[in-house]
Amino acid sequence: MKRVLTIVFFLLSAMISFAQDSLGLPDITRSTKSYLIADDNPKDTAYLKGKCRQAGLDLGLQVLVNRIPTDSKLVTPKPSKHLLKQGTLQLQLPINKTQTEFAVYHSELFSVPATINVLQIDDELVTYRSTEEVGNIHLFYGCVRGAFGTRRSAHTKDATVYKLWDTPERALLPDLELQDQMAQTQAKKLANTTYDLLIFNDLKSYAYNDQGESAIGHFLDTMHKYNPDKLLQADLLTPNSKRFLSRINENQLWTASMRTKIVETLTERQEFYRNNQMPWMIGNFQIHLADKKRQATSMEELEWFLSKAAAFDAGFGLDFSVETMRKHGLSNIMLNTIRTWETLRLSHAFSDKMKEALKDPYSDWHIKKDGDALLLYPQHNSRRYYCNLTDDHWEWNSPYTSPFALSIAVEGKGSISNLAIRTPNGVLHFTCTIKAGQYLIYDFEGNACITDLNYNKVGDVTAEGVSVLDEGISEVSFTCEVKTEERKKPEVTLRYYTHGDAIRLQKGS
């Protein structure tokens, strides 16, 4: 009986393979392995490949083939006849080569959104600032004649006016014939690269021509033909794209500020792609440096996102630029942490019960090595406390009895020194000076250091005293010495962290 089943399975496999060959269907590798989004710079490829090996990630390149910059030879000085047109318009009256206001007869084309508003009349391109519908005509205002270096000309009333497609990147699109040429040229170039993954965002724009959705399939067929060993990923699932794609990632960038939305959205999307038997990614996460608007990405933010990827058993795109990797003080720790979480996810180490717990949008988690074992801790990350530096008394509410960790940021002007944090269990002292533009980081093992705002270590600090919080509400006070600069006090914020009982993990459990 076993031999008969083996023969049947072999015959079925052969029939499926024959059917694929007969229909010309590609043999696609499906994958939910996460990936690093590459900078579009060949000089960085070797460096990024090494970082991908460290983190256990693929290296993916975002590819936009059908974009025509306005300084392209296809645009200036003589525009190609193959620029993609939304449709035709009819001039109300002839126009001379200097007019900056003119009219066309009514058209539904103006209901289609545009970014740079480009018209093509013979060999001239014209942009317009705005339009006004008056009766059965549309008036153009703020026109730029001979736009993008094309030649101004007079046009008769019978001249055909084309409204062109443009994109949010302020580029134009090709028609089907030109798109095919551009796709083949790019596909051949990509065949000589070592990227594991090709990423096609805005896939719907490849269907704006008169072939519609079938143009998407034709485009992906070209890409696969020249790159059969690469994974292909897109942001859109269609009948014509499904047979060429390894998985779908809708290119959503998630941050910890979107906690509720991420779970609501991902639960719905996971079911959709499961029903369509298509591997699915949960979106992208960006690791960034500190700037005027935000603090540098922390380990807590990263592990929050990794826990959601594990909860939905889905990979993701990592937006981690070469510049950020080189300047962020936690780069190597972050890459190693990603490898740990992803290895556990891909080896099915998280039970269904664990996944449900990880899905809680307000839950935070931390994975720690303990010899050969890996421990998963539920973690409480407090809100950010703003210190007035004169009489700081708070009620800290911890769901766990545990040691606490700290992150204290100093910004603005001046510095603080000789910090003390008093809890019902004792006092924790830090004999050090923290300048504006620095953190004091204190971990669960009692280690402390000063870093810059990108977590690059400036120096070690000795901590003395007790750092344990009881479950529930604790009365806490904070004191320090303050040094002003230019009559301004530093701006100080503090967060504390506690964790619950560890869950021991095993790969493949």
C-alpha positions as CSV (number, residue, x, y, z in Angstrom):
1,M,0.0,0.0,0.0
2,K,2.8,2.4,0.9
3,R,4.5,1.7,-2.4
4,V,1.2,2.4,-4.3
5,L,0.8,5.8,-2.5
6,T,4.4,6.7,-3.4
7,I,3.8,5.9,-7.1
8,V,0.5,7.9,-7.0
9,F,2.3,10.9,-5.4
10,F,5.1,10.7,-8.0
11,L,2.5,10.6,-10.9
12,L,0.6,13.6,-9.4
13,S,3.8,15.6,-9.0
14,A,4.8,14.8,-12.6
15,M,1.4,15.8,-13.9
16,I,1.5,19.1,-12.0
17,S,5.0,19.8,-13.3
18,F,3.9,18.9,-16.8
19,A,0.9,21.2,-16.5
20,Q,3.1,24.0,-15.4
21,D,5.5,23.5,-18.3
22,S,2.6,23.3,-20.7
23,L,0.9,26.5,-19.5
24,G,4.2,28.3,-19.1
25,L,3.6,28.8,-15.4
26,P,6.8,29.6,-13.3
27,D,7.9,27.4,-10.5
28,I,7.8,30.0,-7.6
29,T,9.4,29.7,-4.2
30,R,7.1,30.9,-1.5
31,S,8.7,32.5,1.6
32,T,7.9,34.6,4.6
33,K,11.6,35.3,5.5
34,S,12.1,38.9,6.5
35,Y,14.4,41.2,4.6
36,L,16.5,44.3,4.7
37,I,15.6,47.0,2.3
38,A,18.8,47.9,0.4
39,D,20.0,51.3,-0.3
40,D,20.1,51.8,-4.1
41,N,23.9,52.0,-4.1
42,P,25.9,49.1,-5.5
43,K,28.9,50.2,-3.3
44,D,26.8,49.3,-0.2
45,T,25.8,45.8,-1.3
46,A,28.7,43.8,0.2
47,Y,28.3,45.7,3.5
48,L,24.6,45.0,3.6
49,K,25.0,41.4,2.7
50,G,27.2,40.9,5.7
51,K,24.6,42.6,7.9
52,C,21.9,40.4,6.5
53,R,23.9,37.3,7.3
54,Q,24.2,38.6,10.9
55,A,20.5,39.2,11.2
56,G,19.3,36.1,9.2
57,L,17.6,38.3,6.6
58,D,17.3,38.4,2.8
59,L,18.5,41.5,1.0
60,G,15.8,43.2,-1.0
61,L,15.9,45.9,-3.6
62,Q,12.9,48.2,-4.3
63,V,12.4,48.4,-8.0
64,L,10.3,51.1,-9.8
65,V,10.7,50.4,-13.5
66,N,8.0,52.5,-15.0
67,R,9.0,55.9,-13.8
68,I,10.2,58.6,-16.3
69,P,11.9,61.6,-14.6
70,T,11.0,64.9,-16.1
71,D,14.7,65.5,-17.1
72,S,14.8,62.2,-19.0
73,K,15.6,62.1,-22.8
74,L,12.1,60.6,-23.2
75,V,10.7,64.0,-22.0
76,T,13.1,66.7,-23.1
77,P,13.8,68.4,-25.5
78,K,11.3,66.4,-27.5
79,P,8.8,64.3,-25.6
80,S,8.3,60.7,-26.6
81,K,5.0,59.7,-28.2
82,H,5.0,56.8,-25.7
83,L,4.3,58.9,-22.6
84,L,1.2,57.3,-21.0
85,K,-1.9,59.3,-21.7
86,Q,-5.0,59.5,-19.5
87,G,-7.0,60.6,-22.5
88,T,-7.5,63.4,-25.0
89,L,-8.9,67.0,-24.6
90,Q,-10.1,69.4,-27.2
91,L,-9.0,73.0,-27.4
92,Q,-11.7,75.7,-27.3
93,L,-9.6,78.1,-29.4
94,P,-6.2,78.2,-31.0
95,I,-3.4,79.2,-28.7
96,N,-0.2,81.1,-29.4
97,K,3.2,80.1,-28.0
98,T,3.1,82.7,-25.1
99,Q,-0.4,82.1,-23.7
100,T,-0.4,81.0,-20.0
101,E,-4.2,80.7,-19.8
102,F,-6.4,78.8,-22.2
103,A,-9.4,76.5,-22.2
104,V,-10.5,73.0,-23.3
105,Y,-14.0,71.5,-23.6
106,H,-15.5,69.6,-20.6
107,S,-13.9,66.3,-19.8
108,E,-14.2,63.7,-17.0
109,L,-10.4,63.4,-17.0
110,F,-10.1,66.1,-14.5
111,S,-11.6,63.9,-11.8
112,V,-8.4,61.7,-12.0
113,P,-5.9,63.1,-9.5
114,A,-2.5,64.4,-10.6
115,T,0.6,65.8,-9.1
116,I,2.4,67.9,-11.6
117,N,-0.5,68.4,-14.1
118,V,1.1,67.8,-17.5
119,L,-0.4,68.2,-20.9
120,Q,1.2,67.2,-24.2
121,I,0.3,69.2,-27.3
122,D,2.3,68.0,-30.4
123,D,6.0,68.2,-29.2
124,E,5.3,70.7,-26.4
125,L,4.7,69.9,-22.7
126,V,2.6,72.3,-20.7
127,T,2.0,72.2,-16.9
128,Y,-0.8,74.0,-15.2
129,R,-1.4,75.2,-11.6
130,S,-5.2,74.8,-11.4
131,T,-8.3,74.5,-13.5
132,E,-11.8,75.9,-13.2
133,E,-14.9,74.4,-14.7
134,V,-17.1,77.1,-16.3
135,G,-20.2,75.8,-18.2
136,N,-18.9,73.3,-20.7
137,I,-15.2,74.3,-20.6
138,H,-12.3,73.9,-18.3
139,L,-10.0,77.0,-17.9
140,F,-6.3,76.4,-17.2
141,Y,-4.5,78.9,-14.9
142,G,-0.8,79.3,-14.1
143,C,0.4,77.4,-17.2
144,V,4.1,76.9,-17.9
145,R,4.7,76.7,-21.6
146,G,7.5,74.6,-22.9
147,A,7.7,72.8,-19.6
148,F,10.8,70.6,-18.8
149,G,12.8,72.1,-21.6
150,T,10.4,71.3,-24.5
151,R,9.8,73.8,-27.2
152,R,7.0,76.4,-27.0
153,S,4.8,76.4,-30.1
154,A,1.5,77.8,-31.4
155,H,-1.2,75.2,-31.7
156,T,-4.4,75.2,-33.9
157,K,-7.8,74.5,-32.5
158,D,-7.7,71.0,-34.0
159,A,-4.5,70.1,-32.2
160,T,-4.9,67.1,-30.0
161,V,-4.3,67.8,-26.3
162,Y,-3.3,64.8,-24.1
163,K,-3.5,64.7,-20.4
164,L,-0.6,62.6,-19.1
165,W,-0.3,60.3,-16.2
166,D,2.1,61.4,-13.5
167,T,3.0,60.1,-10.0
168,P,3.5,61.4,-6.5
169,E,7.3,61.1,-7.2
170,R,6.8,63.9,-9.8
171,A,7.5,61.5,-12.6
172,L,5.7,60.5,-15.8
173,L,4.6,56.9,-16.8
174,P,5.2,55.0,-20.1
175,D,2.6,53.4,-22.3
176,L,2.6,49.6,-22.7
177,E,5.1,49.5,-25.5
178,L,7.6,51.7,-23.7
179,Q,6.9,49.9,-20.4
180,D,7.8,46.6,-21.9
181,Q,11.1,48.0,-23.2
182,M,12.0,49.5,-19.9
183,A,11.0,46.3,-18.0
184,Q,13.3,44.2,-20.2
185,T,16.2,46.5,-19.9
186,Q,15.9,46.7,-16.1
187,A,15.3,42.9,-15.8
188,K,18.6,42.2,-17.6
189,K,20.5,44.6,-15.3
190,L,19.0,43.1,-12.2
191,A,20.0,39.6,-13.4
192,N,23.6,40.7,-12.8
193,T,23.0,41.7,-9.2
194,T,23.2,39.5,-6.1
195,Y,20.0,40.7,-4.4
196,D,17.9,37.9,-2.9
197,L,14.6,39.7,-3.4
198,L,13.1,42.2,-5.9
199,I,10.4,44.4,-4.4
200,F,7.7,46.0,-6.6
201,N,5.6,48.7,-4.8
202,D,2.8,50.6,-6.6
203,L,2.2,47.5,-8.8
204,K,-1.2,48.9,-9.8
205,S,0.6,51.7,-11.8
206,Y,1.8,49.0,-14.3
207,A,-1.9,48.5,-15.2
208,Y,-2.8,52.1,-16.0
209,N,-2.4,51.4,-19.8
210,D,-5.0,49.9,-22.1
211,Q,-4.0,46.3,-21.2
212,G,-5.0,46.8,-17.6
213,E,-4.3,44.0,-15.2
214,S,-2.8,41.7,-17.9
215,A,0.0,44.2,-18.2
216,I,0.9,43.4,-14.6
217,G,1.3,39.8,-15.4
218,H,3.3,40.6,-18.5
219,F,5.7,42.8,-16.5
220,L,6.2,40.2,-13.7
221,D,6.8,37.5,-16.4
222,T,9.6,39.6,-17.8
223,M,11.1,40.1,-14.4
224,H,10.9,36.4,-13.6
225,K,12.3,35.4,-17.0
226,Y,15.6,37.1,-16.4
227,N,15.7,36.6,-12.6
228,P,14.4,33.1,-12.0
229,D,16.6,32.6,-8.9
230,K,15.3,35.7,-7.1
231,L,12.2,36.1,-4.9
232,L,9.6,38.5,-6.3
233,Q,7.4,40.5,-3.9
234,A,4.7,43.1,-4.6
235,D,2.2,45.2,-2.7
236,L,-0.9,44.0,-4.6
237,L,-2.5,40.6,-5.2
238,T,-4.2,40.1,-8.5
239,P,-5.0,37.0,-10.6
240,N,-2.2,38.0,-12.9
241,S,0.4,38.7,-10.2
242,K,-0.3,35.7,-8.0
243,R,1.5,33.1,-10.1
244,F,4.7,35.1,-10.2
245,L,5.0,36.3,-6.6
246,S,6.7,34.7,-3.7
247,R,4.7,36.8,-1.2
248,I,2.9,40.1,-0.6
249,N,3.9,43.0,1.5
250,E,1.6,46.0,1.4
251,N,4.4,48.4,2.3
252,Q,2.8,49.7,5.5
253,L,5.3,51.4,7.8
254,W,4.4,50.6,11.4
255,T,5.4,52.4,14.6
256,A,4.7,51.7,18.2
257,S,2.3,54.8,18.2
258,M,0.0,52.7,16.0
259,R,-0.5,49.9,18.5
260,T,-4.3,49.4,18.2
261,K,-4.4,49.8,14.4
262,I,-1.6,47.3,13.8
263,V,-3.5,44.4,15.4
264,E,-6.9,45.3,14.0
265,T,-5.5,45.7,10.5
266,L,-3.2,42.7,10.5
267,T,-5.9,40.3,11.8
268,E,-8.1,41.2,8.8
269,R,-5.3,41.0,6.2
270,Q,-3.9,37.7,7.5
271,E,-7.3,36.0,6.9
272,F,-7.5,37.5,3.4
273,Y,-4.1,36.2,2.3
274,R,-4.6,32.8,4.0
275,N,-7.8,32.4,2.0
276,N,-5.9,33.2,-1.2
277,Q,-3.1,30.8,-0.2
278,M,-0.5,33.5,-0.5
279,P,2.4,34.1,2.0
280,W,2.0,37.5,3.6
281,M,4.3,40.0,5.3
282,I,3.1,42.4,8.0
283,G,4.7,45.6,6.6
284,N,7.9,47.5,7.3
285,F,9.7,48.8,10.4
286,Q,12.2,51.6,10.3
287,I,15.2,52.0,12.6
288,H,16.1,55.7,12.6
289,L,18.5,58.1,14.3
290,A,17.5,60.9,16.6
291,D,16.5,64.2,15.0
292,K,14.6,67.3,16.0
293,K,11.2,65.6,15.8
294,R,11.9,62.1,17.4
295,Q,14.2,60.1,19.5
296,A,16.4,57.3,18.0
297,T,14.7,53.9,17.7
298,S,15.1,52.0,21.0
299,M,15.3,48.3,21.7
300,E,11.9,48.4,23.3
301,E,10.3,49.7,20.1
302,L,12.1,47.1,18.0
303,E,11.1,44.2,20.2
304,W,7.5,45.4,20.2
305,F,7.4,45.1,16.4
306,L,9.2,41.8,16.4
307,S,6.7,40.4,18.9
308,K,3.8,41.3,16.5
309,A,5.6,39.6,13.5
310,A,5.9,36.5,15.7
311,A,2.3,36.8,16.8
312,F,1.1,36.7,13.1
313,D,3.8,34.3,11.9
314,A,4.7,36.8,9.2
315,G,7.9,38.3,7.9
316,F,8.6,42.0,7.4
317,G,10.7,44.6,5.7
318,L,13.4,46.3,7.7
319,D,14.2,49.9,6.7
320,F,17.7,50.3,8.2
321,S,19.9,52.5,6.1
322,V,23.7,52.2,5.9
323,E,24.1,55.6,7.5
324,T,21.9,54.6,10.4
325,M,23.6,51.3,10.9
326,R,27.0,53.0,11.2
327,K,25.8,55.7,13.6
328,H,23.2,53.9,15.8
329,G,25.0,52.6,18.9
330,L,22.7,49.5,19.2
331,S,23.0,48.4,15.5
332,N,24.7,45.1,16.2
333,I,22.5,44.3,19.2
334,M,19.4,45.0,17.1
335,L,20.6,42.8,14.2
336,N,21.3,39.9,16.7
337,T,17.9,40.4,18.3
338,I,16.2,40.3,15.0
339,R,18.0,37.0,14.2
340,T,16.9,35.6,17.5
341,W,13.2,36.5,17.1
342,E,13.1,35.4,13.5
343,T,14.8,32.1,14.1
344,L,12.2,31.3,16.7
345,R,9.4,32.4,14.5
346,L,10.5,30.4,11.5
347,S,11.2,27.3,13.6
348,H,7.6,27.5,15.1
349,A,8.8,28.0,18.6
350,F,5.8,30.1,19.6
351,S,2.7,28.1,20.5
352,D,-0.8,29.3,19.5
353,K,-1.4,30.4,23.0
354,M,1.8,32.4,23.0
355,K,0.8,34.0,19.7
356,E,-2.5,35.2,21.1
357,A,-0.7,36.8,24.0
358,L,1.8,38.4,21.7
359,K,-1.0,39.9,19.6
360,D,-2.1,42.1,22.5
361,P,-1.3,45.6,21.0
362,Y,-0.4,47.0,24.4
363,S,1.9,44.1,25.3
364,D,5.7,44.4,25.3
365,W,8.2,41.5,25.3
366,H,11.9,40.9,25.7
367,I,13.9,37.8,24.8
368,K,17.0,37.0,26.8
369,K,19.6,34.3,26.5
370,D,20.2,32.1,29.6
371,G,23.0,29.7,28.7
372,D,21.7,27.6,25.8
373,A,18.1,28.5,26.5
374,L,16.0,31.5,25.4
375,L,13.7,33.2,27.9
376,L,10.7,35.3,26.8
377,Y,9.7,38.0,29.4
378,P,6.5,39.9,29.4
379,Q,7.7,43.5,29.9
380,H,6.1,46.7,31.2
381,N,7.4,49.8,29.6
382,S,6.2,52.9,31.5
383,R,5.0,56.1,29.9
384,R,7.6,58.9,29.7
385,Y,7.8,61.0,32.9
386,Y,8.8,64.7,32.5
387,C,11.0,65.9,35.4
388,N,10.6,69.4,36.8
389,L,13.9,68.9,38.6
390,T,12.7,70.5,41.8
391,D,10.1,68.3,43.5
392,D,9.5,65.1,41.4
393,H,7.1,62.7,43.1
394,W,5.3,60.0,41.1
395,E,3.2,56.9,41.5
396,W,4.7,54.1,39.5
397,N,2.3,51.3,38.7
398,S,4.0,48.0,37.9
399,P,2.1,44.8,37.0
400,Y,5.0,42.7,38.3
401,T,7.3,42.5,41.3
402,S,10.7,42.8,39.7
403,P,14.0,44.7,39.4
404,F,13.5,47.9,37.3
405,A,15.5,49.2,34.4
406,L,15.7,52.9,33.5
407,S,16.2,55.2,30.5
408,I,16.8,58.9,31.4
409,A,17.2,61.4,28.5
410,V,18.7,64.8,28.9
411,E,18.0,67.4,26.2
412,G,18.1,71.1,25.7
413,K,20.8,73.0,27.6
414,G,22.9,72.2,30.8
415,S,23.3,68.9,32.6
416,I,22.2,66.9,35.7
417,S,24.4,65.0,38.2
418,N,24.3,62.8,41.3
419,L,20.9,61.3,40.6
420,A,18.8,59.4,43.3
421,I,15.6,57.5,42.8
422,R,13.8,56.5,46.1
423,T,11.2,53.7,46.2
424,P,9.6,52.0,49.2
425,N,12.3,49.3,48.9
426,G,15.3,51.7,49.0
427,V,17.3,54.3,47.1
428,L,19.2,53.9,43.8
429,H,22.1,56.3,43.3
430,F,24.1,57.3,40.2
431,T,27.2,59.4,40.9
432,C,27.8,60.8,37.4
433,T,27.0,63.8,35.2
434,I,24.6,63.5,32.2
435,K,24.9,66.3,29.7
436,A,22.3,67.6,27.3
437,G,22.2,65.3,24.3
438,Q,22.9,62.1,26.4
439,Y,21.1,59.2,28.0
440,L,21.6,57.3,31.3
441,I,20.8,53.7,30.6
442,Y,20.4,51.2,33.5
443,D,19.5,47.6,32.7
444,F,17.9,44.7,34.6
445,E,21.4,43.3,35.5
446,G,22.4,46.5,37.3
447,N,24.7,47.8,34.6
448,A,24.6,51.5,33.8
449,C,26.2,53.7,31.1
450,I,25.9,57.1,29.5
451,T,25.3,57.3,25.8
452,D,24.6,59.9,23.2
453,L,21.1,60.3,21.8
454,N,21.8,57.6,19.2
455,Y,22.8,55.1,22.0
456,N,26.6,55.2,21.4
457,K,28.3,54.6,24.7
458,V,30.1,57.6,26.2
459,G,31.2,55.9,29.4
460,D,30.2,53.4,32.1
461,V,28.5,54.4,35.4
462,T,28.5,52.7,38.8
463,A,25.0,52.3,40.3
464,E,24.5,51.8,44.0
465,G,21.5,50.8,46.0
466,V,18.2,48.9,45.5
467,S,16.3,48.8,42.2
468,V,13.2,46.6,42.9
469,L,9.6,47.6,42.5
470,D,6.6,45.7,44.1
471,E,3.6,44.8,42.0
472,G,1.0,47.6,42.1
473,I,1.5,51.3,43.0
474,S,4.8,52.5,44.5
475,E,5.5,56.1,45.7
476,V,8.7,57.2,43.9
477,S,10.8,60.4,44.1
478,F,13.5,61.6,41.9
479,T,16.3,64.1,42.8
480,C,19.4,65.4,41.1
481,E,21.8,68.4,40.9
482,V,21.1,70.7,38.0
483,K,23.5,72.9,36.1
484,T,22.0,75.5,33.8
485,E,23.4,76.9,30.6
486,E,22.5,80.2,29.1
487,R,20.0,80.5,32.0
488,K,18.1,77.5,30.7
489,K,17.5,74.2,32.6
490,P,17.9,70.9,30.8
491,E,14.8,69.0,29.7
492,V,14.8,65.6,31.4
493,T,12.5,62.6,30.7
494,L,12.5,59.2,32.5
495,R,11.1,55.8,31.7
496,Y,11.2,52.7,33.8
497,Y,10.8,49.0,32.9
498,T,9.8,45.9,34.8
499,H,9.2,42.3,33.6
500,G,7.1,39.3,34.6
501,D,8.0,35.6,34.9
502,A,10.0,34.1,32.0
503,I,8.7,31.6,29.5
504,R,11.3,29.2,28.4
505,L,11.4,28.8,24.6
506,Q,12.7,25.9,22.4
507,K,13.1,26.0,18.7
508,G,10.5,23.9,16.9
509,S,8.4,23.4,20.1
